[in-house]
Amino acid sequence: MDGTIEAESAPGEGSTFTLTIPVSHGNGRWKPLSDEDEPTADAMQTMPADAAPQLRDAGEEGGKAAKVLVVEDNADVAHYIGRQVNHIYKVYYATNGDEGLEKARRILPDIVLTDIMMPGIDGLELCRRIRASELTNHIPIIAITAKTSQDDREEGLRAGANAYLHKPFSRNELLIQIDQMLAMRRVLTEKTEQARHAGGSEKPALSDADREFVSRLTDVVHEQMKLCSFEVNTIASKLCMSRSTLSRRLLSATGDSVTGYTAKVRIAHACKLLRQHPDWTTNEVSLQCGFEDPSYFSRVFKQIEGISPSQYRKNAV
């Protein structure tokens, strides 16, 4: 085609490839472009909207598919990654580290895939900020980069990345990495739920960040028992979070809603009191756990434990 390919490359910075193909039409050729017609340096920024990949965030409606946040300033690469996983997961996009951090805080994705070299906040700084925030520090991160030296890899891991993928990466490797990390999160959630249903004798296998968050929340719930007040907004305020942030954070860590988790903590405390104080009446126990209505306490207790408080006490003796 009488074209040319040129390359400019600098170690650690990246490469630029320029492909030049003469414009032809039918059996002839167009006249050479004049200086006035020559494309400008910002041609990519002014190109028609439909000429570049359309990166649309997944909707929030329906289903329980895991949420994957792709942080990549190259639209083609981001589109490629999205195509590999959007039939399995809900995919969200961010074109730089600043937008990625904002979306990570807003949607609390189940996993973040981020490029390292980006304008503004780069991938390493994004990892550090995600790890520094109590709201997001539980989210697994896969760093995708062309920087392949051992030093680069170690720097990424120190910044908080859980895994590394080198460009060009294998589609299968990408899917395996995502699937394994999400599987680990599911296992932790299942163990937490099993331990809680077993009566709380086994400590949930949570990450350090999740354990600290759940511990603080549990302390707040115990404080509120004395006041018989379990307004979600109040609990969120005591944790310095908004109501929606608390709900997303708790759901991500334990799979529970705030109301559901609060009820489990109160009933777990009731079980402890029923075992330790056989002389207390059911009404006294219910008040100690923040239930002013004994009938409501019995209903909630049976929903969670499967038996009434009286039956539980008999079995515990």
C-alpha positions as a Markdown table, in Angstrom:
| # | Residue | x | y | z |
|---|---|---|---|---|
| 1 | Met | 0.0 | 0.0 | 0.0 |
| 2 | Asp | 3.1 | 2.2 | -0.1 |
| 3 | Gly | 2.7 | 3.1 | 3.5 |
| 4 | Thr | 5.2 | 3.5 | 6.4 |
| 5 | Ile | 5.4 | 2.5 | 10.1 |
| 6 | Glu | 7.5 | 4.5 | 12.5 |
| 7 | Ala | 8.2 | 3.9 | 16.2 |
| 8 | Glu | 9.4 | 6.1 | 19.0 |
| 9 | Ser | 10.1 | 4.4 | 22.3 |
| 10 | Ala | 11.7 | 5.2 | 25.7 |
| 11 | Pro | 12.3 | 2.6 | 28.4 |
| 12 | Gly | 9.8 | 2.9 | 31.2 |
| 13 | Glu | 7.8 | 5.6 | 29.5 |
| 14 | Gly | 6.1 | 3.8 | 26.6 |
| 15 | Ser | 6.0 | 3.7 | 22.8 |
| 16 | Thr | 4.3 | 5.6 | 20.0 |
| 17 | Phe | 3.7 | 3.8 | 16.7 |
| 18 | Thr | 2.7 | 5.9 | 13.6 |
| 19 | Leu | 1.1 | 4.1 | 10.7 |
| 20 | Thr | 0.9 | 6.1 | 7.5 |
| 21 | Ile | -1.3 | 4.8 | 4.6 |
| 22 | Pro | -1.9 | 6.8 | 1.4 |
| 23 | Val | -5.5 | 7.8 | 0.9 |
| 24 | Ser | -6.9 | 6.1 | -2.2 |
| 25 | His | -10.3 | 6.0 | -3.9 |
| 26 | Gly | -11.2 | 3.4 | -6.5 |
| 27 | Asn | -8.4 | 2.9 | -8.9 |
| 28 | Gly | -7.0 | 6.4 | -8.4 |
| 29 | Arg | -5.6 | 8.5 | -5.6 |
| 30 | Trp | -6.7 | 11.6 | -3.8 |
| 31 | Lys | -4.5 | 14.7 | -4.3 |
| 32 | Pro | -1.8 | 15.2 | -1.6 |
| 33 | Leu | -3.1 | 16.9 | 1.5 |
| 34 | Ser | -2.3 | 20.6 | 1.7 |
| 35 | Asp | -0.8 | 22.1 | 4.8 |
| 36 | Glu | -4.2 | 23.5 | 5.7 |
| 37 | Asp | -5.8 | 20.1 | 5.5 |
| 38 | Glu | -3.2 | 18.4 | 7.6 |
| 39 | Pro | -4.6 | 16.8 | 10.8 |
| 40 | Thr | -3.8 | 18.7 | 14.0 |
| 41 | Ala | -2.1 | 17.2 | 17.1 |
| 42 | Asp | -5.5 | 17.2 | 18.9 |
| 43 | Ala | -7.3 | 15.4 | 16.2 |
| 44 | Met | -8.2 | 12.5 | 18.5 |
| 45 | Gln | -9.9 | 15.0 | 20.9 |
| 46 | Thr | -12.1 | 16.4 | 18.1 |
| 47 | Met | -13.0 | 13.2 | 16.4 |
| 48 | Pro | -16.7 | 12.3 | 16.2 |
| 49 | Ala | -18.1 | 10.7 | 19.3 |
| 50 | Asp | -19.0 | 7.6 | 17.5 |
| 51 | Ala | -15.5 | 7.1 | 16.2 |
| 52 | Ala | -14.1 | 6.1 | 19.6 |
| 53 | Pro | -15.2 | 3.2 | 21.8 |
| 54 | Gln | -18.3 | 4.0 | 23.9 |
| 55 | Leu | -17.5 | 3.3 | 27.5 |
| 56 | Arg | -20.8 | 3.1 | 29.3 |
| 57 | Asp | -21.1 | 2.2 | 33.0 |
| 58 | Ala | -23.3 | -0.8 | 33.9 |
| 59 | Gly | -26.7 | 0.0 | 35.3 |
| 60 | Glu | -27.6 | -0.8 | 38.9 |
| 61 | Glu | -30.8 | -2.5 | 38.3 |
| 62 | Gly | -31.4 | -6.2 | 39.1 |
| 63 | Gly | -29.1 | -9.1 | 39.7 |
| 64 | Lys | -26.2 | -9.7 | 42.1 |
| 65 | Ala | -23.3 | -9.6 | 39.5 |
| 66 | Ala | -20.0 | -8.4 | 41.0 |
| 67 | Lys | -19.0 | -4.9 | 40.1 |
| 68 | Val | -15.7 | -4.4 | 38.2 |
| 69 | Leu | -14.2 | -0.9 | 38.0 |
| 70 | Val | -11.8 | -0.4 | 35.1 |
| 71 | Val | -9.4 | 2.6 | 35.5 |
| 72 | Glu | -7.7 | 3.2 | 32.1 |
| 73 | Asp | -6.9 | 6.4 | 30.2 |
| 74 | Asn | -6.7 | 4.6 | 26.9 |
| 75 | Ala | -10.3 | 4.1 | 25.6 |
| 76 | Asp | -9.4 | 1.2 | 23.3 |
| 77 | Val | -7.7 | -0.8 | 26.1 |
| 78 | Ala | -10.5 | 0.0 | 28.5 |
| 79 | His | -13.0 | -1.1 | 25.9 |
| 80 | Tyr | -11.1 | -4.4 | 25.3 |
| 81 | Ile | -11.0 | -5.1 | 29.0 |
| 82 | Gly | -14.7 | -4.4 | 29.4 |
| 83 | Arg | -15.5 | -6.7 | 26.5 |
| 84 | Gln | -13.8 | -9.6 | 28.2 |
| 85 | Val | -15.8 | -9.4 | 31.4 |
| 86 | Asn | -19.1 | -7.5 | 30.8 |
| 87 | His | -20.9 | -10.8 | 30.1 |
| 88 | Ile | -20.1 | -11.9 | 33.6 |
| 89 | Tyr | -19.8 | -8.8 | 35.7 |
| 90 | Lys | -21.1 | -5.2 | 35.9 |
| 91 | Val | -18.4 | -3.0 | 34.4 |
| 92 | Tyr | -17.8 | 0.6 | 35.3 |
| 93 | Tyr | -15.1 | 2.9 | 33.7 |
| 94 | Ala | -12.9 | 5.7 | 34.8 |
| 95 | Thr | -10.5 | 7.5 | 32.5 |
| 96 | Asn | -8.0 | 8.6 | 35.1 |
| 97 | Gly | -7.0 | 8.1 | 38.8 |
| 98 | Asp | -9.1 | 11.0 | 40.1 |
| 99 | Glu | -12.2 | 9.7 | 38.5 |
| 100 | Gly | -11.3 | 6.1 | 39.5 |
| 101 | Leu | -11.0 | 7.1 | 43.2 |
| 102 | Glu | -14.3 | 9.0 | 43.1 |
| 103 | Lys | -16.1 | 6.0 | 41.5 |
| 104 | Ala | -14.5 | 3.6 | 43.9 |
| 105 | Arg | -15.9 | 5.5 | 46.8 |
| 106 | Arg | -19.3 | 6.0 | 45.3 |
| 107 | Ile | -20.1 | 2.5 | 43.9 |
| 108 | Leu | -17.8 | 0.4 | 46.1 |
| 109 | Pro | -16.8 | -2.1 | 43.3 |
| 110 | Asp | -16.0 | -5.7 | 44.2 |
| 111 | Ile | -12.6 | -5.3 | 42.3 |
| 112 | Val | -10.6 | -2.6 | 40.7 |
| 113 | Leu | -8.5 | -3.0 | 37.5 |
| 114 | Thr | -6.2 | -0.1 | 37.0 |
| 115 | Asp | -3.4 | 1.0 | 34.6 |
| 116 | Ile | -0.3 | 2.3 | 36.3 |
| 117 | Met | 0.8 | 5.1 | 33.9 |
| 118 | Met | -2.0 | 7.6 | 33.8 |
| 119 | Pro | -2.2 | 11.4 | 33.8 |
| 120 | Gly | -2.9 | 13.1 | 37.2 |
| 121 | Ile | -3.2 | 10.4 | 39.9 |
| 122 | Asp | -1.3 | 7.4 | 38.5 |
| 123 | Gly | -2.2 | 3.8 | 39.3 |
| 124 | Leu | 0.2 | 3.6 | 42.2 |
| 125 | Glu | -1.2 | 6.6 | 43.9 |
| 126 | Leu | -4.7 | 5.3 | 43.2 |
| 127 | Cys | -3.8 | 2.1 | 45.0 |
| 128 | Arg | -2.4 | 4.0 | 48.0 |
| 129 | Arg | -5.5 | 6.2 | 48.3 |
| 130 | Ile | -7.8 | 3.2 | 48.1 |
| 131 | Arg | -5.8 | 1.4 | 50.8 |
| 132 | Ala | -5.7 | 4.6 | 53.0 |
| 133 | Ser | -9.5 | 4.9 | 53.1 |
| 134 | Glu | -11.5 | 2.9 | 55.5 |
| 135 | Leu | -14.4 | 3.0 | 53.1 |
| 136 | Thr | -12.4 | 1.3 | 50.2 |
| 137 | Asn | -9.4 | -0.5 | 51.7 |
| 138 | His | -11.1 | -3.9 | 51.5 |
| 139 | Ile | -11.4 | -3.8 | 47.7 |
| 140 | Pro | -9.0 | -6.1 | 45.7 |
| 141 | Ile | -6.9 | -4.3 | 43.1 |
| 142 | Ile | -5.3 | -5.7 | 39.9 |
| 143 | Ala | -2.6 | -3.5 | 38.4 |
| 144 | Ile | -2.3 | -3.7 | 34.6 |
| 145 | Thr | 0.9 | -2.2 | 33.2 |
| 146 | Ala | 3.7 | -2.3 | 30.6 |
| 147 | Lys | 6.3 | -1.8 | 33.4 |
| 148 | Thr | 7.6 | -5.3 | 33.9 |
| 149 | Ser | 10.8 | -5.0 | 36.0 |
| 150 | Gln | 11.0 | -6.6 | 39.4 |
| 151 | Asp | 11.4 | -3.2 | 41.0 |
| 152 | Asp | 8.2 | -2.0 | 39.3 |
| 153 | Arg | 6.3 | -5.0 | 40.5 |
| 154 | Glu | 7.5 | -4.6 | 44.1 |
| 155 | Glu | 6.6 | -1.0 | 44.1 |
| 156 | Gly | 3.1 | -1.8 | 42.9 |
| 157 | Leu | 2.6 | -4.5 | 45.6 |
| 158 | Arg | 3.8 | -2.0 | 48.3 |
| 159 | Ala | 1.3 | 0.5 | 47.0 |
| 160 | Gly | -1.5 | -1.9 | 47.7 |
| 161 | Ala | -2.0 | -3.9 | 44.4 |
| 162 | Asn | -3.1 | -7.5 | 45.1 |
| 163 | Ala | -1.9 | -8.8 | 41.7 |
| 164 | Tyr | -0.1 | -7.7 | 38.5 |
| 165 | Leu | -0.9 | -8.2 | 34.9 |
| 166 | His | 1.6 | -7.3 | 32.2 |
| 167 | Lys | 0.6 | -5.8 | 28.9 |
| 168 | Pro | -0.1 | -7.4 | 26.6 |
| 169 | Phe | -2.0 | -9.7 | 28.9 |
| 170 | Ser | -3.8 | -12.9 | 28.3 |
| 171 | Arg | -7.6 | -12.8 | 28.3 |
| 172 | Asn | -7.8 | -16.1 | 30.2 |
| 173 | Glu | -5.3 | -14.8 | 32.8 |
| 174 | Leu | -7.3 | -11.7 | 33.4 |
| 175 | Leu | -10.5 | -13.7 | 33.9 |
| 176 | Ile | -8.7 | -16.2 | 36.2 |
| 177 | Gln | -7.3 | -13.4 | 38.4 |
| 178 | Ile | -10.6 | -11.7 | 38.7 |
| 179 | Asp | -12.5 | -14.9 | 39.4 |
| 180 | Gln | -10.0 | -16.1 | 42.1 |
| 181 | Met | -10.0 | -12.8 | 43.9 |
| 182 | Leu | -13.8 | -12.6 | 43.9 |
| 183 | Ala | -14.0 | -16.2 | 45.0 |
| 184 | Met | -11.8 | -15.4 | 48.0 |
| 185 | Arg | -14.2 | -12.6 | 48.9 |
| 186 | Arg | -17.1 | -15.0 | 48.7 |
| 187 | Val | -15.4 | -17.5 | 50.9 |
| 188 | Leu | -14.7 | -14.8 | 53.6 |
| 189 | Thr | -18.3 | -13.7 | 53.4 |
| 190 | Glu | -19.6 | -17.3 | 53.7 |
| 191 | Lys | -17.3 | -18.0 | 56.7 |
| 192 | Thr | -18.5 | -14.9 | 58.4 |
| 193 | Glu | -22.1 | -15.9 | 57.9 |
| 194 | Gln | -21.5 | -19.4 | 59.1 |
| 195 | Ala | -19.7 | -18.3 | 62.2 |
| 196 | Arg | -22.5 | -15.8 | 63.0 |
| 197 | His | -25.2 | -18.5 | 62.6 |
| 198 | Ala | -23.2 | -20.9 | 64.8 |
| 199 | Gly | -23.6 | -18.5 | 67.7 |
| 200 | Gly | -20.6 | -16.3 | 67.3 |
| 201 | Ser | -18.2 | -18.7 | 69.0 |
| 202 | Glu | -15.9 | -18.6 | 66.0 |
| 203 | Lys | -14.3 | -15.4 | 64.9 |
| 204 | Pro | -15.1 | -14.5 | 61.3 |
| 205 | Ala | -12.3 | -14.8 | 58.8 |
| 206 | Leu | -12.3 | -11.2 | 57.7 |
| 207 | Ser | -9.5 | -9.1 | 56.3 |
| 208 | Asp | -7.8 | -6.7 | 58.8 |
| 209 | Ala | -9.6 | -3.7 | 57.4 |
| 210 | Asp | -13.0 | -5.5 | 57.4 |
| 211 | Arg | -12.4 | -6.8 | 60.9 |
| 212 | Glu | -11.7 | -3.3 | 62.2 |
| 213 | Phe | -14.7 | -1.8 | 60.5 |
| 214 | Val | -17.1 | -4.5 | 61.7 |
| 215 | Ser | -15.6 | -4.3 | 65.2 |
| 216 | Arg | -16.3 | -0.5 | 65.4 |
| 217 | Leu | -19.8 | -1.0 | 64.1 |
| 218 | Thr | -20.5 | -3.7 | 66.7 |
| 219 | Asp | -19.3 | -1.4 | 69.4 |
| 220 | Val | -21.7 | 1.3 | 68.2 |
| 221 | Val | -24.6 | -1.2 | 68.2 |
| 222 | His | -23.8 | -2.2 | 71.8 |
| 223 | Glu | -23.7 | 1.5 | 72.8 |
| 224 | Gln | -27.1 | 2.0 | 71.2 |
| 225 | Met | -28.6 | -0.9 | 73.1 |
| 226 | Lys | -28.5 | 1.2 | 76.2 |
| 227 | Leu | -30.6 | 3.9 | 74.5 |
| 228 | Cys | -32.9 | 1.5 | 72.7 |
| 229 | Ser | -32.1 | 3.5 | 69.5 |
| 230 | Phe | -31.0 | 1.9 | 66.3 |
| 231 | Glu | -31.7 | 4.6 | 63.7 |
| 232 | Val | -29.4 | 3.9 | 60.8 |
| 233 | Asn | -28.5 | 7.6 | 60.3 |
| 234 | Thr | -27.4 | 7.8 | 63.9 |
| 235 | Ile | -25.2 | 4.7 | 63.6 |
| 236 | Ala | -23.7 | 6.0 | 60.4 |
| 237 | Ser | -23.0 | 9.4 | 62.0 |
| 238 | Lys | -21.1 | 7.8 | 64.9 |
| 239 | Leu | -18.9 | 6.0 | 62.3 |
| 240 | Cys | -18.4 | 9.3 | 60.4 |
| 241 | Met | -20.2 | 7.9 | 57.3 |
| 242 | Ser | -23.3 | 8.7 | 55.4 |
| 243 | Arg | -26.2 | 6.2 | 55.6 |
| 244 | Ser | -25.6 | 5.0 | 52.0 |
| 245 | Thr | -21.9 | 4.6 | 52.5 |
| 246 | Leu | -22.4 | 2.5 | 55.7 |
| 247 | Ser | -24.9 | 0.3 | 53.9 |
| 248 | Arg | -22.6 | -0.3 | 50.9 |
| 249 | Arg | -19.5 | -0.9 | 53.1 |
| 250 | Leu | -21.3 | -3.4 | 55.4 |
| 251 | Leu | -22.9 | -5.2 | 52.5 |
| 252 | Ser | -19.5 | -5.5 | 50.8 |
| 253 | Ala | -17.8 | -6.8 | 54.0 |
| 254 | Thr | -20.5 | -9.1 | 55.4 |
| 255 | Gly | -23.3 | -9.4 | 53.0 |
| 256 | Asp | -25.7 | -7.9 | 55.6 |
| 257 | Ser | -27.9 | -4.8 | 55.6 |
| 258 | Val | -27.4 | -2.5 | 58.5 |
| 259 | Thr | -30.8 | -3.4 | 60.0 |
| 260 | Gly | -30.0 | -7.1 | 59.5 |
| 261 | Tyr | -26.6 | -6.9 | 61.1 |
| 262 | Thr | -27.9 | -4.8 | 64.0 |
| 263 | Ala | -30.5 | -7.4 | 64.7 |
| 264 | Lys | -27.9 | -10.2 | 64.7 |
| 265 | Val | -25.6 | -8.4 | 67.1 |
| 266 | Arg | -28.5 | -7.7 | 69.5 |
| 267 | Ile | -29.8 | -11.3 | 69.4 |
| 268 | Ala | -26.2 | -12.7 | 69.8 |
| 269 | His | -26.0 | -10.5 | 73.0 |
| 270 | Ala | -29.4 | -11.9 | 74.1 |
| 271 | Cys | -28.1 | -15.4 | 73.7 |
| 272 | Lys | -25.2 | -14.6 | 75.9 |
| 273 | Leu | -27.4 | -13.1 | 78.6 |
| 274 | Leu | -29.8 | -16.0 | 78.5 |
| 275 | Arg | -26.8 | -18.4 | 79.1 |
| 276 | Gln | -25.1 | -16.2 | 81.8 |
| 277 | His | -28.2 | -15.1 | 83.7 |
| 278 | Pro | -30.8 | -18.0 | 84.0 |
| 279 | Asp | -32.6 | -16.0 | 86.7 |
| 280 | Trp | -33.4 | -13.1 | 84.4 |
| 281 | Thr | -36.8 | -13.0 | 82.8 |
| 282 | Thr | -37.2 | -12.8 | 79.0 |
| 283 | Asn | -38.5 | -9.2 | 79.4 |
| 284 | Glu | -35.3 | -8.2 | 81.3 |
| 285 | Val | -33.1 | -9.7 | 78.6 |
| 286 | Ser | -35.0 | -8.0 | 75.8 |
| 287 | Leu | -34.6 | -4.6 | 77.5 |
| 288 | Gln | -30.9 | -5.2 | 77.9 |
| 289 | Cys | -30.7 | -5.8 | 74.2 |
| 290 | Gly | -32.6 | -2.6 | 73.3 |
| 291 | Phe | -36.0 | -4.3 | 72.7 |
| 292 | Glu | -38.8 | -2.3 | 74.4 |
| 293 | Asp | -41.5 | -4.7 | 73.1 |
| 294 | Pro | -40.9 | -8.3 | 74.4 |
| 295 | Ser | -43.2 | -9.8 | 71.8 |
| 296 | Tyr | -41.2 | -8.1 | 69.0 |
| 297 | Phe | -38.0 | -9.4 | 70.7 |
| 298 | Ser | -39.3 | -13.0 | 70.7 |
| 299 | Arg | -40.3 | -12.7 | 67.0 |
| 300 | Val | -36.8 | -11.4 | 66.0 |
| 301 | Phe | -35.1 | -14.0 | 68.2 |
| 302 | Lys | -37.0 | -16.9 | 66.5 |
| 303 | Gln | -36.3 | -15.5 | 63.0 |
| 304 | Ile | -32.6 | -15.5 | 63.7 |
| 305 | Glu | -32.1 | -18.5 | 66.0 |
| 306 | Gly | -35.0 | -20.7 | 64.8 |
| 307 | Ile | -36.4 | -21.2 | 68.4 |
| 308 | Ser | -37.9 | -19.0 | 71.0 |
| 309 | Pro | -35.8 | -17.4 | 73.8 |
| 310 | Ser | -37.4 | -19.8 | 76.4 |
| 311 | Gln | -36.5 | -22.8 | 74.3 |
| 312 | Tyr | -33.0 | -21.4 | 73.8 |
| 313 | Arg | -32.5 | -21.1 | 77.5 |
| 314 | Lys | -33.7 | -24.7 | 78.1 |
| 315 | Asn | -31.3 | -26.0 | 75.5 |
| 316 | Ala | -28.4 | -23.9 | 77.0 |
| 317 | Val | -28.9 | -25.3 | 80.5 |
